[in-house]
Amino acid sequence: MITNFFIPELNNRDVHELWFQQYGATCHTARATIDLLKDTFGERLISRFGPVNWPPRSCDLTPLDYFLWGSVKSLVYADKPQTLDHLEDNIRRVIADIRPQML
Protein backbone atom coordinates (compact mmCIF):
# COMPACT_ATOMS: atom_id res chain seq x y z
CA MET A 1 0.00 0.00 0.00
CA ILE A 2 2.72 2.47 0.93
CA THR A 3 4.99 1.73 -2.03
CA ASN A 4 2.25 1.01 -4.58
CA PHE A 5 -0.14 3.84 -3.77
CA PHE A 6 0.81 6.30 -1.04
CA ILE A 7 4.32 7.32 -2.13
CA PRO A 8 3.42 7.54 -5.85
CA GLU A 9 0.47 9.77 -4.93
CA LEU A 10 2.77 12.03 -2.91
CA ASN A 11 5.19 12.20 -5.82
CA ASN A 12 2.35 13.07 -8.21
CA ARG A 13 1.39 15.97 -5.97
CA ASP A 14 4.94 17.30 -5.70
CA VAL A 15 4.80 17.41 -1.90
CA HIS A 16 8.34 17.71 -0.53
CA GLU A 17 7.94 19.30 2.88
CA LEU A 18 5.13 17.10 4.18
CA TRP A 19 5.37 15.66 7.68
CA PHE A 20 4.14 12.12 8.22
CA GLN A 21 2.65 11.10 11.56
CA GLN A 22 1.79 7.56 12.48
CA TYR A 23 0.56 6.14 15.73
CA GLY A 24 2.30 3.33 17.57
CA ALA A 25 0.38 0.24 16.46
CA THR A 26 2.82 -2.65 16.20
CA CYS A 27 1.87 -3.51 12.63
CA HIS A 28 2.68 0.06 11.59
CA THR A 29 6.07 0.14 13.27
CA ALA A 30 7.72 -2.89 11.70
CA ARG A 31 11.37 -2.22 10.85
CA ALA A 32 10.74 -2.42 7.08
CA THR A 33 7.89 0.09 7.36
CA ILE A 34 9.87 2.53 9.50
CA ASP A 35 12.90 2.27 7.20
CA LEU A 36 10.73 3.01 4.17
CA LEU A 37 9.10 5.98 5.89
CA LYS A 38 12.49 7.33 7.04
CA ASP A 39 13.78 7.07 3.47
CA THR A 40 10.71 8.93 2.22
CA PHE A 41 10.25 11.59 4.91
CA GLY A 42 13.68 11.86 6.53
CA GLU A 43 13.49 13.96 9.69
CA ARG A 44 9.82 14.75 9.00
CA LEU A 45 8.55 11.44 10.42
CA ILE A 46 6.62 11.37 13.70
CA SER A 47 6.47 7.75 14.89
CA ARG A 48 7.31 5.46 17.78
CA PHE A 49 10.62 4.57 16.14
CA GLY A 50 11.09 7.63 13.95
CA PRO A 51 13.32 10.67 14.35
CA VAL A 52 10.50 12.55 16.13
CA ASN A 53 8.87 10.43 18.82
CA TRP A 54 5.11 9.95 18.51
CA PRO A 55 3.38 11.56 21.52
CA PRO A 56 0.50 9.22 22.45
CA ARG A 57 -2.78 10.91 23.36
CA SER A 58 -1.54 14.32 22.28
CA CYS A 59 -4.50 16.70 22.26
CA ASP A 60 -3.19 18.66 19.28
CA LEU A 61 -1.71 15.87 17.12
CA THR A 62 -4.25 13.13 17.77
CA PRO A 63 -7.47 14.81 18.91
CA LEU A 64 -9.62 11.72 18.33
CA ASP A 65 -7.38 9.67 20.64
CA TYR A 66 -7.37 12.45 23.21
CA PHE A 67 -11.13 12.83 23.49
CA LEU A 68 -13.45 11.04 21.09
CA TRP A 69 -12.54 7.37 21.45
CA GLY A 70 -12.60 7.49 25.25
CA SER A 71 -15.96 9.22 25.19
CA VAL A 72 -17.36 6.72 22.67
CA LYS A 73 -16.10 3.78 24.72
CA SER A 74 -17.67 5.04 27.94
CA LEU A 75 -21.04 5.56 26.22
CA VAL A 76 -20.93 2.21 24.40
CA TYR A 77 -20.27 0.30 27.62
CA ALA A 78 -22.53 2.41 29.89
CA ASP A 79 -25.29 -0.22 29.96
CA LYS A 80 -22.84 -3.16 30.07
CA PRO A 81 -23.84 -4.93 26.83
CA GLN A 82 -23.99 -8.70 27.29
CA THR A 83 -24.22 -9.81 23.66
CA LEU A 84 -22.36 -8.96 20.48
CA ASP A 85 -25.58 -7.68 18.90
CA HIS A 86 -26.17 -5.35 21.86
CA LEU A 87 -22.57 -4.10 21.68
CA GLU A 88 -22.84 -3.50 17.93
CA ASP A 89 -26.15 -1.65 18.39
CA ASN A 90 -24.57 0.56 21.05
CA ILE A 91 -21.59 1.33 18.80
CA ARG A 92 -23.86 2.28 15.90
CA ARG A 93 -26.05 4.45 18.14
CA VAL A 94 -23.18 6.27 19.81
CA ILE A 95 -21.35 6.91 16.52
CA ALA A 96 -24.58 8.15 14.89
CA ASP A 97 -25.08 10.60 17.78
CA ILE A 98 -21.69 12.31 17.30
CA ARG A 99 -22.27 15.91 16.28
CA PRO A 100 -19.76 18.22 14.57
CA GLN A 101 -19.69 20.40 17.70
CA MET A 102 -18.17 17.48 19.62
CA LEU A 103 -15.26 17.29 17.24
Biopython code that builds the backbone (N, CA, C, O; Angstrom):
import numpy as np
from Bio.PDB.StructureBuilder import StructureBuilder

atoms = [
    (1, "MET", "N", (0.819, -1.192, 0.000)),
    (1, "MET", "CA", (0.000, 0.000, 0.000)),
    (1, "MET", "C", (0.867, 1.263, 0.000)),
    (1, "MET", "O", (0.617, 2.200, -0.758)),
    (2, "ILE", "N", (1.870, 1.274, 0.845)),
    (2, "ILE", "CA", (2.724, 2.466, 0.926)),
    (2, "ILE", "C", (3.497, 2.662, -0.371)),
    (2, "ILE", "O", (3.506, 3.753, -0.940)),
    (3, "THR", "N", (4.150, 1.593, -0.835)),
    (3, "THR", "CA", (4.986, 1.729, -2.032)),
    (3, "THR", "C", (4.177, 1.766, -3.319)),
    (3, "THR", "O", (4.583, 2.415, -4.283)),
    (4, "ASN", "N", (3.042, 1.082, -3.351)),
    (4, "ASN", "CA", (2.254, 1.009, -4.584)),
    (4, "ASN", "C", (1.267, 2.154, -4.748)),
    (4, "ASN", "O", (0.874, 2.467, -5.872)),
    (5, "PHE", "N", (0.861, 2.779, -3.663)),
    (5, "PHE", "CA", (-0.141, 3.843, -3.774)),
    (5, "PHE", "C", (0.286, 5.151, -3.111)),
    (5, "PHE", "O", (0.328, 6.197, -3.758)),
    (6, "PHE", "N", (0.601, 5.086, -1.824)),
    (6, "PHE", "CA", (0.810, 6.304, -1.045)),
    (6, "PHE", "C", (1.975, 7.152, -1.565)),
    (6, "PHE", "O", (1.801, 8.337, -1.849)),
    (7, "ILE", "N", (3.147, 6.557, -1.688)),
    (7, "ILE", "CA", (4.320, 7.317, -2.127)),
    (7, "ILE", "C", (4.157, 7.820, -3.563)),
    (7, "ILE", "O", (4.480, 8.977, -3.832)),
    (8, "PRO", "N", (3.664, 6.987, -4.503)),
    (8, "PRO", "CA", (3.421, 7.536, -5.848)),
    (8, "PRO", "C", (2.439, 8.716, -5.850)),
    (8, "PRO", "O", (2.621, 9.671, -6.605)),
    (9, "GLU", "N", (1.409, 8.650, -5.012)),
    (9, "GLU", "CA", (0.465, 9.771, -4.927)),
    (9, "GLU", "C", (1.156, 11.026, -4.403)),
    (9, "GLU", "O", (0.903, 12.125, -4.898)),
    (10, "LEU", "N", (2.020, 10.873, -3.412)),
    (10, "LEU", "CA", (2.766, 12.032, -2.909)),
    (10, "LEU", "C", (3.647, 12.615, -4.006)),
    (10, "LEU", "O", (3.717, 13.831, -4.180)),
    (11, "ASN", "N", (4.319, 11.735, -4.744)),
    (11, "ASN", "CA", (5.193, 12.200, -5.821)),
    (11, "ASN", "C", (4.402, 12.911, -6.913)),
    (11, "ASN", "O", (4.877, 13.891, -7.487)),
    (12, "ASN", "N", (3.203, 12.425, -7.201)),
    (12, "ASN", "CA", (2.351, 13.070, -8.209)),
    (12, "ASN", "C", (1.913, 14.459, -7.778)),
    (12, "ASN", "O", (1.629, 15.314, -8.617)),
    (13, "ARG", "N", (1.859, 14.683, -6.490)),
    (13, "ARG", "CA", (1.394, 15.969, -5.969)),
    (13, "ARG", "C", (2.550, 16.920, -5.665)),
    (13, "ARG", "O", (2.334, 18.049, -5.227)),
    (14, "ASP", "N", (3.763, 16.461, -5.898)),
    (14, "ASP", "CA", (4.939, 17.304, -5.696)),
    (14, "ASP", "C", (4.982, 17.886, -4.278)),
    (14, "ASP", "O", (5.187, 19.084, -4.085)),
    (15, "VAL", "N", (4.784, 17.015, -3.309)),
    (15, "VAL", "CA", (4.804, 17.409, -1.901)),
    (15, "VAL", "C", (6.163, 17.010, -1.327)),
    (15, "VAL", "O", (6.462, 15.825, -1.177)),
    (16, "HIS", "N", (6.982, 18.018, -1.007)),
    (16, "HIS", "CA", (8.336, 17.711, -0.534)),
    (16, "HIS", "C", (8.568, 18.057, 0.926)),
    (16, "HIS", "O", (9.521, 17.561, 1.527)),
    (17, "GLU", "N", (7.742, 18.876, 1.499)),
    (17, "GLU", "CA", (7.942, 19.297, 2.884)),
    (17, "GLU", "C", (6.886, 18.727, 3.823)),
    (17, "GLU", "O", (6.707, 19.228, 4.933)),
    (18, "LEU", "N", (6.198, 17.699, 3.393)),
    (18, "LEU", "CA", (5.128, 17.097, 4.176)),
    (18, "LEU", "C", (5.690, 16.315, 5.358)),
    (18, "LEU", "O", (6.674, 15.587, 5.223)),
    (19, "TRP", "N", (5.059, 16.472, 6.507)),
    (19, "TRP", "CA", (5.371, 15.663, 7.680)),
    (19, "TRP", "C", (4.445, 14.465, 7.685)),
    (19, "TRP", "O", (3.283, 14.573, 7.293)),
    (20, "PHE", "N", (4.951, 13.326, 8.126)),
    (20, "PHE", "CA", (4.136, 12.119, 8.218)),
    (20, "PHE", "C", (4.064, 11.708, 9.677)),
    (20, "PHE", "O", (5.090, 11.544, 10.336)),
    (21, "GLN", "N", (2.845, 11.541, 10.179)),
    (21, "GLN", "CA", (2.647, 11.103, 11.561)),
    (21, "GLN", "C", (1.936, 9.771, 11.560)),
    (21, "GLN", "O", (0.945, 9.585, 10.853)),
    (22, "GLN", "N", (2.436, 8.859, 12.341)),
    (22, "GLN", "CA", (1.787, 7.564, 12.480)),
    (22, "GLN", "C", (1.737, 7.217, 13.951)),
    (22, "GLN", "O", (2.632, 7.567, 14.721)),
    (23, "TYR", "N", (0.676, 6.523, 14.329)),
    (23, "TYR", "CA", (0.562, 6.141, 15.726)),
    (23, "TYR", "C", (1.331, 4.846, 15.960)),
    (23, "TYR", "O", (1.877, 4.276, 15.015)),
    (24, "GLY", "N", (1.379, 4.379, 17.187)),
    (24, "GLY", "CA", (2.302, 3.335, 17.566)),
    (24, "GLY", "C", (1.834, 1.906, 17.437)),
    (24, "GLY", "O", (2.399, 1.029, 18.090)),
    (25, "ALA", "N", (0.824, 1.625, 16.623)),
    (25, "ALA", "CA", (0.380, 0.237, 16.461)),
    (25, "ALA", "C", (1.533, -0.619, 15.952)),
    (25, "ALA", "O", (2.260, -0.214, 15.046)),
    (26, "THR", "N", (1.694, -1.781, 16.527)),
    (26, "THR", "CA", (2.823, -2.653, 16.202)),
    (26, "THR", "C", (2.931, -2.931, 14.711)),
    (26, "THR", "O", (4.030, -2.910, 14.155)),
    (27, "CYS", "N", (1.812, -3.189, 14.062)),
    (27, "CYS", "CA", (1.866, -3.511, 12.634)),
    (27, "CYS", "C", (2.349, -2.328, 11.798)),
    (27, "CYS", "O", (2.815, -2.519, 10.675)),
    (28, "HIS", "N", (2.245, -1.122, 12.325)),
    (28, "HIS", "CA", (2.680, 0.057, 11.590)),
    (28, "HIS", "C", (4.112, 0.451, 11.914)),
    (28, "HIS", "O", (4.660, 1.368, 11.303)),
    (29, "THR", "N", (4.713, -0.229, 12.863)),
    (29, "THR", "CA", (6.069, 0.143, 13.266)),
    (29, "THR", "C", (7.077, -0.970, 13.006)),
    (29, "THR", "O", (8.131, -1.016, 13.639)),
    (30, "ALA", "N", (6.760, -1.859, 12.086)),
    (30, "ALA", "CA", (7.724, -2.892, 11.699)),
    (30, "ALA", "C", (8.961, -2.207, 11.121)),
    (30, "ALA", "O", (8.863, -1.131, 10.531)),
    (31, "ARG", "N", (10.107, -2.826, 11.290)),
    (31, "ARG", "CA", (11.366, -2.216, 10.850)),
    (31, "ARG", "C", (11.325, -1.833, 9.368)),
    (31, "ARG", "O", (11.772, -0.747, 8.999)),
    (32, "ALA", "N", (10.792, -2.713, 8.519)),
    (32, "ALA", "CA", (10.738, -2.415, 7.083)),
    (32, "ALA", "C", (9.878, -1.180, 6.813)),
    (32, "ALA", "O", (10.213, -0.357, 5.961)),
    (33, "THR", "N", (8.780, -1.059, 7.534)),
    (33, "THR", "CA", (7.891, 0.094, 7.359)),
    (33, "THR", "C", (8.581, 1.375, 7.804)),
    (33, "THR", "O", (8.562, 2.378, 7.090)),
    (34, "ILE", "N", (9.185, 1.339, 8.979)),
    (34, "ILE", "CA", (9.871, 2.530, 9.500)),
    (34, "ILE", "C", (11.017, 2.930, 8.579)),
    (34, "ILE", "O", (11.198, 4.114, 8.296)),
    (35, "ASP", "N", (11.792, 1.954, 8.110)),
    (35, "ASP", "CA", (12.900, 2.270, 7.203)),
    (35, "ASP", "C", (12.396, 2.935, 5.927)),
    (35, "ASP", "O", (12.988, 3.904, 5.453)),
    (36, "LEU", "N", (11.306, 2.418, 5.374)),
    (36, "LEU", "CA", (10.729, 3.006, 4.169)),
    (36, "LEU", "C", (10.254, 4.434, 4.431)),
    (36, "LEU", "O", (10.494, 5.331, 3.622)),
    (37, "LEU", "N", (9.584, 4.640, 5.555)),
    (37, "LEU", "CA", (9.102, 5.982, 5.885)),
    (37, "LEU", "C", (10.255, 6.949, 6.157)),
    (37, "LEU", "O", (10.182, 8.118, 5.776)),
    (38, "LYS", "N", (11.317, 6.473, 6.811)),
    (38, "LYS", "CA", (12.489, 7.327, 7.042)),
    (38, "LYS", "C", (13.129, 7.724, 5.718)),
    (38, "LYS", "O", (13.536, 8.872, 5.537)),
    (39, "ASP", "N", (13.217, 6.765, 4.788)),
    (39, "ASP", "CA", (13.780, 7.075, 3.471)),
    (39, "ASP", "C", (12.932, 8.111, 2.739)),
    (39, "ASP", "O", (13.457, 8.959, 2.018)),
    (40, "THR", "N", (11.626, 8.034, 2.929)),
    (40, "THR", "CA", (10.706, 8.927, 2.225)),
    (40, "THR", "C", (10.612, 10.294, 2.881)),
    (40, "THR", "O", (10.623, 11.312, 2.188)),
    (41, "PHE", "N", (10.519, 10.336, 4.207)),
    (41, "PHE", "CA", (10.250, 11.591, 4.907)),
    (41, "PHE", "C", (11.442, 12.148, 5.675)),
    (41, "PHE", "O", (11.394, 13.286, 6.140)),
    (42, "GLY", "N", (12.505, 11.371, 5.817)),
    (42, "GLY", "CA", (13.679, 11.857, 6.529)),
    (42, "GLY", "C", (13.350, 12.240, 7.957)),
    (42, "GLY", "O", (12.771, 11.451, 8.703)),
    (43, "GLU", "N", (13.722, 13.455, 8.336)),
    (43, "GLU", "CA", (13.487, 13.959, 9.693)),
    (43, "GLU", "C", (12.043, 14.398, 9.923)),
    (43, "GLU", "O", (11.689, 14.808, 11.029)),
    (44, "ARG", "N", (11.213, 14.315, 8.897)),
    (44, "ARG", "CA", (9.816, 14.750, 9.003)),
    (44, "ARG", "C", (8.886, 13.572, 9.285)),
    (44, "ARG", "O", (7.758, 13.546, 8.794)),
    (45, "LEU", "N", (9.339, 12.619, 10.054)),
    (45, "LEU", "CA", (8.553, 11.442, 10.420)),
    (45, "LEU", "C", (8.299, 11.456, 11.924)),
    (45, "LEU", "O", (9.235, 11.469, 12.723)),
    (46, "ILE", "N", (7.027, 11.454, 12.296)),
    (46, "ILE", "CA", (6.625, 11.372, 13.702)),
    (46, "ILE", "C", (6.101, 9.961, 13.910)),
    (46, "ILE", "O", (5.064, 9.591, 13.359)),
    (47, "SER", "N", (6.824, 9.164, 14.713)),
    (47, "SER", "CA", (6.474, 7.755, 14.889)),
    (47, "SER", "C", (7.158, 7.210, 16.133)),
    (47, "SER", "O", (8.099, 7.814, 16.647)),
    (48, "ARG", "N", (6.688, 6.082, 16.607)),
    (48, "ARG", "CA", (7.312, 5.464, 17.783)),
    (48, "ARG", "C", (8.799, 5.231, 17.590)),
    (48, "ARG", "O", (9.574, 5.377, 18.535)),
    (49, "PHE", "N", (9.207, 4.872, 16.383)),
    (49, "PHE", "CA", (10.615, 4.574, 16.136)),
    (49, "PHE", "C", (11.203, 5.503, 15.085)),
    (49, "PHE", "O", (12.189, 5.164, 14.430)),
    (50, "GLY", "N", (10.602, 6.664, 14.926)),
    (50, "GLY", "CA", (11.092, 7.632, 13.953)),
    (50, "GLY", "C", (11.960, 8.679, 14.610)),
    (50, "GLY", "O", (12.183, 8.637, 15.820)),
    (51, "PRO", "N", (12.456, 9.624, 13.818)),
    (51, "PRO", "CA", (13.318, 10.673, 14.353)),
    (51, "PRO", "C", (12.603, 11.583, 15.353)),
    (51, "PRO", "O", (13.230, 12.111, 16.271)),
    (52, "VAL", "N", (11.295, 11.766, 15.178)),
    (52, "VAL", "CA", (10.499, 12.545, 16.129)),
    (52, "VAL", "C", (9.543, 11.569, 16.794)),
    (52, "VAL", "O", (8.702, 10.963, 16.129)),
    (53, "ASN", "N", (9.670, 11.418, 18.098)),
    (53, "ASN", "CA", (8.873, 10.433, 18.820)),
    (53, "ASN", "C", (7.392, 10.785, 18.784)),
    (53, "ASN", "O", (7.012, 11.939, 18.978)),
    (54, "TRP", "N", (6.565, 9.781, 18.534)),
    (54, "TRP", "CA", (5.115, 9.946, 18.508)),
    (54, "TRP", "C", (4.615, 10.172, 19.925)),
    (54, "TRP", "O", (4.864, 9.342, 20.800)),
    (55, "PRO", "N", (3.906, 11.289, 20.177)),
    (55, "PRO", "CA", (3.376, 11.556, 21.515)),
    (55, "PRO", "C", (1.971, 10.967, 21.671)),
    (55, "PRO", "O", (1.008, 11.562, 21.187)),
    (56, "PRO", "N", (1.829, 9.824, 22.327)),
    (56, "PRO", "CA", (0.504, 9.219, 22.454)),
    (56, "PRO", "C", (-0.464, 10.134, 23.196)),
    (56, "PRO", "O", (-0.088, 10.823, 24.144)),
    (57, "ARG", "N", (-1.692, 10.129, 22.753)),
    (57, "ARG", "CA", (-2.784, 10.909, 23.355)),
    (57, "ARG", "C", (-2.490, 12.411, 23.397)),
    (57, "ARG", "O", (-2.885, 13.109, 24.332)),
    (58, "SER", "N", (-1.797, 12.887, 22.379)),
    (58, "SER", "CA", (-1.538, 14.321, 22.278)),
    (58, "SER", "C", (-2.815, 15.025, 21.837)),
    (58, "SER", "O", (-3.412, 14.654, 20.826)),
    (59, "CYS", "N", (-3.232, 16.030, 22.581)),
    (59, "CYS", "CA", (-4.499, 16.697, 22.262)),
    (59, "CYS", "C", (-4.434, 17.486, 20.962)),
    (59, "CYS", "O", (-5.473, 17.725, 20.347)),
    (60, "ASP", "N", (-3.257, 17.894, 20.527)),
    (60, "ASP", "CA", (-3.187, 18.656, 19.284)),
    (60, "ASP", "C", (-2.830, 17.799, 18.075)),
    (60, "ASP", "O", (-3.236, 18.129, 16.961)),
    (61, "LEU", "N", (-2.088, 16.715, 18.255)),
    (61, "LEU", "CA", (-1.709, 15.873, 17.118)),
    (61, "LEU", "C", (-2.673, 14.722, 16.871)),
    (61, "LEU", "O", (-2.838, 14.281, 15.734)),
    (62, "THR", "N", (-3.305, 14.238, 17.921)),
    (62, "THR", "CA", (-4.253, 13.128, 17.771)),
    (62, "THR", "C", (-5.519, 13.422, 18.570)),
    (62, "THR", "O", (-5.784, 12.769, 19.579)),
    (63, "PRO", "N", (-6.300, 14.404, 18.121)),
    (63, "PRO", "CA", (-7.466, 14.813, 18.906)),
    (63, "PRO", "C", (-8.497, 13.704, 19.097)),
    (63, "PRO", "O", (-9.164, 13.677, 20.131)),
    (64, "LEU", "N", (-8.649, 12.798, 18.148)),
    (64, "LEU", "CA", (-9.617, 11.719, 18.334)),
    (64, "LEU", "C", (-9.178, 10.786, 19.454)),
    (64, "LEU", "O", (-10.011, 10.323, 20.234)),
    (65, "ASP", "N", (-7.877, 10.504, 19.544)),
    (65, "ASP", "CA", (-7.379, 9.671, 20.639)),
    (65, "ASP", "C", (-7.543, 10.383, 21.976)),
    (65, "ASP", "O", (-7.846, 9.758, 22.992)),
    (66, "TYR", "N", (-7.343, 11.680, 21.964)),
    (66, "TYR", "CA", (-7.368, 12.452, 23.207)),
    (66, "TYR", "C", (-8.763, 12.524, 23.808)),
    (66, "TYR", "O", (-8.918, 12.465, 25.027)),
    (67, "PHE", "N", (-9.785, 12.652, 22.954)),
    (67, "PHE", "CA", (-11.134, 12.833, 23.488)),
    (67, "PHE", "C", (-12.141, 11.813, 22.970)),
    (67, "PHE", "O", (-12.778, 11.115, 23.760)),
    (68, "LEU", "N", (-12.289, 11.722, 21.662)),
    (68, "LEU", "CA", (-13.450, 11.042, 21.094)),
    (68, "LEU", "C", (-13.524, 9.569, 21.444)),
    (68, "LEU", "O", (-14.571, 9.104, 21.895)),
    (69, "TRP", "N", (-12.446, 8.817, 21.251)),
    (69, "TRP", "CA", (-12.544, 7.365, 21.450)),
    (69, "TRP", "C", (-12.826, 7.011, 22.902)),
    (69, "TRP", "O", (-13.555, 6.055, 23.163)),
    (70, "GLY", "N", (-12.278, 7.744, 23.843)),
    (70, "GLY", "CA", (-12.595, 7.494, 25.250)),
    (70, "GLY", "C", (-14.043, 7.789, 25.568)),
    (70, "GLY", "O", (-14.687, 7.057, 26.319)),
    (71, "SER", "N", (-14.553, 8.865, 24.995)),
    (71, "SER", "CA", (-15.957, 9.220, 25.195)),
    (71, "SER", "C", (-16.873, 8.172, 24.577)),
    (71, "SER", "O", (-17.846, 7.747, 25.200)),
    (72, "VAL", "N", (-16.561, 7.754, 23.346)),
    (72, "VAL", "CA", (-17.364, 6.720, 22.669)),
    (72, "VAL", "C", (-17.360, 5.436, 23.489)),
    (72, "VAL", "O", (-18.410, 4.828, 23.700)),
    (73, "LYS", "N", (-16.188, 5.025, 23.950)),
    (73, "LYS", "CA", (-16.097, 3.783, 24.719)),
    (73, "LYS", "C", (-16.955, 3.848, 25.978)),
    (73, "LYS", "O", (-17.668, 2.894, 26.291)),
    (74, "SER", "N", (-16.894, 4.960, 26.696)),
    (74, "SER", "CA", (-17.673, 5.038, 27.939)),
    (74, "SER", "C", (-19.172, 4.992, 27.660)),
    (74, "SER", "O", (-19.923, 4.405, 28.439)),
    (75, "LEU", "N", (-19.618, 5.599, 26.568)),
    (75, "LEU", "CA", (-21.040, 5.564, 26.219)),
    (75, "LEU", "C", (-21.464, 4.188, 25.714)),
    (75, "LEU", "O", (-22.558, 3.720, 26.031)),
    (76, "VAL", "N", (-20.613, 3.543, 24.935)),
    (76, "VAL", "CA", (-20.929, 2.210, 24.397)),
    (76, "VAL", "C", (-21.098, 1.199, 25.527)),
    (76, "VAL", "O", (-21.989, 0.351, 25.477)),
    (77, "TYR", "N", (-20.249, 1.288, 26.536)),
    (77, "TYR", "CA", (-20.275, 0.302, 27.619)),
    (77, "TYR", "C", (-21.102, 0.744, 28.828)),
    (77, "TYR", "O", (-21.125, 0.046, 29.841)),
    (78, "ALA", "N", (-21.777, 1.881, 28.740)),
    (78, "ALA", "CA", (-22.526, 2.412, 29.886)),
    (78, "ALA", "C", (-23.570, 1.438, 30.413)),
    (78, "ALA", "O", (-23.765, 1.338, 31.624)),
    (79, "ASP", "N", (-24.244, 0.718, 29.517)),
    (79, "ASP", "CA", (-25.287, -0.221, 29.964)),
    (79, "ASP", "C", (-24.795, -1.672, 29.988)),
    (79, "ASP", "O", (-25.596, -2.606, 30.034)),
    (80, "LYS", "N", (-23.480, -1.848, 29.956)),
    (80, "LYS", "CA", (-22.835, -3.164, 30.066)),
    (80, "LYS", "C", (-23.453, -4.192, 29.105)),
    (80, "LYS", "O", (-24.100, -5.141, 29.546)),
    (81, "PRO", "N", (-23.255, -4.003, 27.806)),
    (81, "PRO", "CA", (-23.837, -4.929, 26.829)),
    (81, "PRO", "C", (-23.359, -6.363, 27.070)),
    (81, "PRO", "O", (-22.178, -6.606, 27.318)),
    (82, "GLN", "N", (-24.292, -7.296, 26.991)),
    (82, "GLN", "CA", (-23.992, -8.701, 27.288)),
    (82, "GLN", "C", (-23.882, -9.573, 26.040)),
    (82, "GLN", "O", (-23.423, -10.712, 26.112)),
    (83, "THR", "N", (-24.303, -9.038, 24.900)),
    (83, "THR", "CA", (-24.222, -9.812, 23.660)),
    (83, "THR", "C", (-23.513, -8.979, 22.595)),
    (83, "THR", "O", (-23.427, -7.755, 22.698)),
    (84, "LEU", "N", (-23.015, -9.658, 21.585)),
    (84, "LEU", "CA", (-22.358, -8.964, 20.484)),
    (84, "LEU", "C", (-23.347, -8.048, 19.759)),
    (84, "LEU", "O", (-22.995, -6.928, 19.386)),
    (85, "ASP", "N", (-24.570, -8.514, 19.561)),
    (85, "ASP", "CA", (-25.582, -7.677, 18.903)),
    (85, "ASP", "C", (-25.841, -6.393, 19.687)),
    (85, "ASP", "O", (-25.944, -5.312, 19.107)),
    (86, "HIS", "N", (-25.946, -6.522, 21.002)),
    (86, "HIS", "CA", (-26.170, -5.349, 21.861)),
    (86, "HIS", "C", (-24.985, -4.388, 21.758)),
    (86, "HIS", "O", (-25.172, -3.177, 21.642)),
    (87, "LEU", "N", (-23.778, -4.926, 21.801)),
    (87, "LEU", "CA", (-22.574, -4.105, 21.681)),
    (87, "LEU", "C", (-22.556, -3.373, 20.340)),
    (87, "LEU", "O", (-22.297, -2.171, 20.283)),
    (88, "GLU", "N", (-22.834, -4.111, 19.261)),
    (88, "GLU", "CA", (-22.838, -3.497, 17.933)),
    (88, "GLU", "C", (-23.907, -2.410, 17.825)),
    (88, "GLU", "O", (-23.663, -1.356, 17.237)),
    (89, "ASP", "N", (-25.083, -2.659, 18.387)),
    (89, "ASP", "CA", (-26.146, -1.646, 18.385)),
    (89, "ASP", "C", (-25.703, -0.391, 19.132)),
    (89, "ASP", "O", (-25.935, 0.729, 18.677)),
    (90, "ASN", "N", (-25.067, -0.590, 20.277)),
    (90, "ASN", "CA", (-24.568, 0.557, 21.047)),
    (90, "ASN", "C", (-23.538, 1.352, 20.243)),
    (90, "ASN", "O", (-23.579, 2.582, 20.218)),
    (91, "ILE", "N", (-22.626, 0.650, 19.595)),
    (91, "ILE", "CA", (-21.594, 1.327, 18.799)),
    (91, "ILE", "C", (-22.249, 2.158, 17.703)),
    (91, "ILE", "O", (-21.916, 3.330, 17.521)),
    (92, "ARG", "N", (-23.173, 1.553, 16.980)),
    (92, "ARG", "CA", (-23.858, 2.280, 15.902)),
    (92, "ARG", "C", (-24.596, 3.514, 16.443)),
    (92, "ARG", "O", (-24.533, 4.590, 15.850)),
    (93, "ARG", "N", (-25.284, 3.349, 17.557)),
    (93, "ARG", "CA", (-26.054, 4.447, 18.139)),
    (93, "ARG", "C", (-25.140, 5.587, 18.583)),
    (93, "ARG", "O", (-25.398, 6.754, 18.286)),
    (94, "VAL", "N", (-24.083, 5.241, 19.289)),
    (94, "VAL", "CA", (-23.175, 6.270, 19.811)),
    (94, "VAL", "C", (-22.478, 7.003, 18.665)),
    (94, "VAL", "O", (-22.368, 8.229, 18.695)),
    (95, "ILE", "N", (-22.011, 6.276, 17.666)),
    (95, "ILE", "CA", (-21.348, 6.908, 16.521)),
    (95, "ILE", "C", (-22.328, 7.813, 15.778)),
    (95, "ILE", "O", (-21.967, 8.918, 15.373)),
    (96, "ALA", "N", (-23.571, 7.348, 15.597)),
    (96, "ALA", "CA", (-24.584, 8.152, 14.895)),
    (96, "ALA", "C", (-24.913, 9.434, 15.652)),
    (96, "ALA", "O", (-25.311, 10.427, 15.042)),
    (97, "ASP", "N", (-24.754, 9.426, 16.962)),
    (97, "ASP", "CA", (-25.079, 10.598, 17.784)),
    (97, "ASP", "C", (-23.958, 11.638, 17.857)),
    (97, "ASP", "O", (-24.146, 12.703, 18.445)),
    (98, "ILE", "N", (-22.802, 11.346, 17.270)),
    (98, "ILE", "CA", (-21.692, 12.307, 17.299)),
    (98, "ILE", "C", (-22.061, 13.507, 16.427)),
    (98, "ILE", "O", (-22.434, 13.352, 15.264)),
    (99, "ARG", "N", (-21.954, 14.676, 16.993)),
    (99, "ARG", "CA", (-22.266, 15.912, 16.280)),
    (99, "ARG", "C", (-20.975, 16.678, 15.984)),
    (99, "ARG", "O", (-19.998, 16.554, 16.724)),
    (100, "PRO", "N", (-20.966, 17.458, 14.920)),
    (100, "PRO", "CA", (-19.756, 18.221, 14.572)),
    (100, "PRO", "C", (-19.234, 19.071, 15.729)),
    (100, "PRO", "O", (-18.025, 19.275, 15.849)),
    (101, "GLN", "N", (-20.121, 19.564, 16.573)),
    (101, "GLN", "CA", (-19.692, 20.399, 17.699)),
    (101, "GLN", "C", (-18.807, 19.621, 18.674)),
    (101, "GLN", "O", (-17.966, 20.204, 19.358)),
    (102, "MET", "N", (-19.002, 18.301, 18.734)),
    (102, "MET", "CA", (-18.168, 17.478, 19.623)),
    (102, "MET", "C", (-16.736, 17.411, 19.122)),
    (102, "MET", "O", (-15.795, 17.315, 19.910)),
    (103, "LEU", "N", (-16.582, 17.461, 17.823)),
    (103, "LEU", "CA", (-15.262, 17.289, 17.239)),
    (103, "LEU", "C", (-14.522, 18.606, 17.222)),
    (103, "LEU", "O", (-13.382, 18.668, 16.763)),
]
sb = StructureBuilder()
sb.init_structure("model")
sb.init_model(0)
sb.init_chain("A")
sb.init_seg("    ")
for serial, (resi, resn, name, xyz) in enumerate(atoms, 1):
    if name == "N":
        sb.init_residue(resn, " ", resi, " ")
    sb.init_atom(name, np.array(xyz, "f"), 0.0, 1.0, " ", f" {name:<3s}", serial, name[0])
structure = sb.get_structure()
